[in-house]
Amino acid sequence: MRLLITTPASVVIDEQNVVAVRAEDESGSFGILDGHADFLTALTVSVVSWRHPNDRQRFCAVRRGVLSVTDGTEVAIATREAIVGDDLARLEQEVLAQFRDELDAERTARTESLRLQMRAIRQIMRYLRPEQPSLFEGRR
């Protein structure tokens, strides 16, 4: 089988000779072998794994996505984010580190947004009451 994993920005995986694929949707974990019936499902945040004829196994963490099987010979996954790895434990560490980084960036952006909102409120207060000092005047 051919396994194709894509994001909007790139082709993450395009491998031939895949023997088996495992993924997870809302109903749970499932497997796909060569000759599988045509199939379409929405994936959850999970790890997709696949195996080659030499029993080499690889992994890809996906943040949701759509999986389709076509003619029993091609498995295609379209997802917004994908991180590939050969070692499941290392992949877990990479994904957790990325989630932490994204959470920190989100917090920083939220804080900066609040600062901008407060500046805008101060400006509006100065405009509405130019003769009186603002309640926020001493804080910057």
Buried (B, 14 or more C-beta within 10 A) or exposed (E): BBBBBBBEEEEBBEBEEBBBBBBBBEEEEBEBEEEBEEEEBEBBEBBBBBBBEEEEBBBBBBBBBEBBBBEBEBBBBBBEBBBBBEEEEEBBEBBEEBEEEEEEEEEEEEEEEEEEEEEEEBEEBBEEEEEEEBEEEEEE
